[in-house]
Amino acid sequence: MATYKRAWFINFTGIGNGIVIAPLLKCFEKSYSTTKYFHSENKILSDKWFIEKAELRNLAGLSPIAWRRFNREDWDKIVDFVSRNQIDLIVNLRNEGPKYDIGYYEFKKFLKQDHDVAFWDLDFDVIENREKQENLTCDLLKMFEQQGVDISHYESQWLYIHGGEKSGIGFGMAASQKNKRWSTHKWIELAQKLLKNYDQKIILFHGLSQEETDKAIEVQKSIGSSRCEMINHQELSRIAIMLGKLKSGTPTIGLYTSTDHNIWAPYNKTNFLYCTNIFMEKCPARKIHCGNCFHYYDPCPAITQYGDNINPEKVFELVKKLLV
């Protein structure tokens, strides 16, 4: 097995991505115990509490978010970063591939001209041509295993905490982009159905933006603060632990308005059910093997025209199955 001085992991920026990669990094440390490494900037990996919880020992630092795209204007800075830190392994955790991650693959050819650097990439000959897409975490585990990493150490439930606060029903309203958010009136209708049938409290996990905060306040005002709690957006640990429960078998329903659940659902699907928006098939710019579309950062025409077909009644029926 090859040895490396320093590695650099290129990844997406979401909280969920940080939660998924932490146990993979621990596997890497077990197999490459002397290799220090850097990772794309991420709120999970920049928080001391999470680093200690994940038992990561060799994380040397974080790289700027923008570098994950390898825009040509950043190449000089990236080359200096690689040279200065004696990086001899670059691991791309993104599932864009040669078809969409063009800057990365051009940089890869450029760097190889005068730098002795190894690259670990997902197998896009398989990913781009299979009939049905698979879970991204599963693909990452395969890549790590092929490179000599002992994945038997992988623990998807690393964030699980025994005990804790009184139970309730969490609404994960946070989403990095509008296309991924469920309508406020649907959250309200679902809450009303739940509170009518169950003696539970609704806990709102909203996003960082003011717009998301305002939507959560609207939900809370509609159903009453006595039975609805909002999690402060600064309480990252509580949000992440909620996501960690999702990955540890706590009954969960995933709402996929604009992404493919086959790719982005939890790796551990114990007590996990989901609803998908069938209208996404009408999007004219889908990125099939990425599990989203080109309109990730702007309004998706399919959602603009058709909305989503995930209705509160359907979600409520799934809740009843999980709470039996």
N, C-alpha and C positions, 0 to 999 in steps of 0.2 A: 504494500500500500504506500502511495506517495506521502511525502511529508511536506508541510507548508509552514512558513514563518508567520505570515499574516493573511487573513482572508477578508473579503468584503462582500456582504450580502446585500443584494439589491431587491427592494420589496415595495409593495404598495404601502400607503401611509395610514390606513384606518386602524382604529382601536382593535377591531376584530382580527386584522392581519397580525398585529402585535401579539395578541393572545394565542393565535395559531402557531406563530413561528417560535415563541419562547420554548416550548418543549422540544421542538426540532433542534434549536440551538443547543439545548442541553445534551441531546443525542450526539450532536457534532462534537461537543466538548469531551464526551466520554470516549469517543473514538480518536479524536485529534486533540489530545489533552494539552499539548504544548503550543497549539496554534491560537494566537490572539486574533481577534476579529473586530471588524467594524460593521455597522448595519445602517441602512437608510433611517433617517430621523423618524421616530415614532413615539407617541405619547406614553405607551406602555414601557418601552425600553429606555425611556429617559427618566423613569420614576424609580427611585431607590427601593421603594416597598415591593414593586413587582420584580425587580432584579433579584432581590433576596428571596422572594417567594418562589421564583423559578429556579433558584440556585444556580444562577449564571455567574461564572467566575472569570471568564476570559474576554468579556465584552470590553473593547478598548475605547470605543467612541462611536459617534453617530455622524453620518454624512448628510449634507444638505438635501432637503426633499427634492428640489428641482433636478438634481443630478440623476435621478432614477430614469429620466427620459433620454439622457445622453444627447441633449441638444448640442449642435456643433460649437456654439459659442461658449459652452462649458468645458470643452475637451481639454484645453490647456490647464485649467484648474484641476480637472480630474486626473490628468497625467501626473501633475505635480503631487497630488494627493497619493496616488498609487506609488510613485517613486519615493516620496518622502517617508512613507510608512512601510516601505519594503513589502508591499502586497504582492503575493505570488499566486493568489487564488481569488477569482471573482465568481460568485454564485448568484445567478439570476433566478429569483423566486416568482417573478411575474409570468403570467400565462398568456402574454400577448403574442410571442413567437415572431419569427422572421417576417410574417405577413404584416404585422402592425408595430412591432417594437424595432422599427427601422434604425433609429439612432443608435441603439445598443449594438446591433449587429454590424453596423458600419464602424463604430468605435472599436469593436472587437477585432476586426480585420486591421484597423489602423494600429492598435496597440501591439499586436503580435509582430509587427515589423521590426521593432527594436526592444521589446520587453518580453522576458521569459515568464509569462503569466498563464496559468491554467484556468479554464472556464468550465463551470458546471451549468448546464442548461437542461430544461425539461425536454422530453423527446417529442418534438412537434411533428415528426414523421408519423407518429402514432396519433397524437392528440388531434391534429388537423384532419385526419382521415377516418377516424372511427365513427361508427353509426350513431352511437349515443355517448355523450360526454360523461366523464367521471368526476368525482370529487377532487378539488384542487389539492387538498391536504393529502389525499391518497396518491396523487401524481408526485407530489413533493417527497413523500416517504419512499416511493419507488426510486426517484432520482438519488436520494441520499444513500439508499441501500446499494444501488449500483456503483456508488463511489466509495464503498467500504465502510459506511457508517452503520453501526449496530443500532437498528431502529427498535430493538426489543426494549430499549429504555424509554420509548415514546409514551408519554402520559398525557392524554387529552384532558384529564380532570385535574390538572395541576392547580387550578384556581379554586377548587372546591374547598369550602370552609364549613365544618360541622357546626350545627347550632345556628346562632345568629339571631336576627330580629324576627318578630312575629310574621307569620306567613301572610301573603297577599297575592293578588294577581297583578303582575307587572305588564305595563304597556310599553314596549320598546319603540317609542315614536321617533327616536333619533335615526337619521339617515344622512349621509354625506351630500346627497343630491336630491333635488325635488322629485325626480322621476321615481325614486325609491320610497317615497313617503305615501302613506295611506291617508285618505281624506279625513279631515278633522270631524266632519259630521258622522263619518262611519265609526270613528273611535267613540264618539259620544253615544251613538246608538248601541254599540257593543257593550259599553259600560252600563248603560241602563238595563240591558237584558241580564247582564251578570249580577248586578246589585239586586235586581228583582228576585233572582233565583238562588243567590248564594250569600251567606253572611261573611263576606270578604271585603277587604279594603283594596282599592285600586291604587297602584303605585306607578306614577308616570316617569319614565326615563326619556327625557327630551334631549334634543341636540344642543350644540353650542351656539347656534345663530340666534339672533333676536327673533327672527320669524318663527323658528321652532319653539322658542320659549313662549311666544305669544299664543301659538296654537295649543300648547299644553295648558296655559292659563285659561284659555277658552274652554277646554275640556273640563278642567277643575271647577270653573264657575258653573258650568252647566249641570254637573252631577253633585256638587257640594263638597266643600273642603273637609267635612266631617268623615267622609268615606273615601277621600281621594287625596293622596300625598304626592307632591312633586319633589323629585330628587334634584338638589342644587347642581347646576352644570359643572361646578368646580369639584364636586365629589367624584373624581375619576375612579377611585378605588371601588365605590359602590356600583357605578355603571359597569365597570369591568368584571366585578364579581357576579353581577347579574348575567353578563355574557358568559362568564365561566360556569354558572349554573346551567346555562343552556347546553354547554358542552359536557356536562357531568351527569346528565340523565334527569334533571329537573323537567317536569312536563312542560313542553314548549310547542308553540305553533309559529311557524315561519310564514310571513306574508311576502311573497315575491312578486312585486308589481312590475319590475323592469329587469330582473336578473333571473338566471337559470338556477333553480334549486339543485339540479344535479351537480353543479360545480360549486356553488356557494353555501350549501346547507352544511350543518355541523358534520364532522367526521364520525362522531359518536351520535348515532340517531336513536338512542334509547329514549322512549317516551317523546319522540319528536314527530309531529305532523306538520303539514304545510298546505298552503293555498297558493296557486299561481294564477297570474293574469294571462288568460288565453289571447288577449288582444295584442300581446307583444309579438305574436307571430305575424302581425300585419305591419310591423316596423320595416321600412324599406332599407334600413342600414344596420342590420343585425351583425354582431361579431359572434358567430356561433360558438367557436371553441373558447372564447373568452367569457361567455355567459352574460354578455350585456350588448350594448349597441354603440354606434358612433355618437349618439346623442346623450352620452352619459352626463355631460356638463351643460347641456342646453335642453330645452323641452323636446321630448321624443314625440314625433308626429303621430305615432300610434296612440300614445296616452292622451295627447292633445285632442285627437279626434274621437277616440272611443272611451277614454278613461280606463278603469279597470273593472273586471267582473268579480272581484273579491268582495262579497257582501257580508255585513255583520251577522246575518242569520247563519251563513255557512260557517263562519268562524265560531260562532256560539255553539253550533252542533259539535264541532271538533273539541271545544272546551269541555263539553259534557262528557265526551268519550274519555278525556284525560283525567277528569275529576271523579270518575266512578269509583 
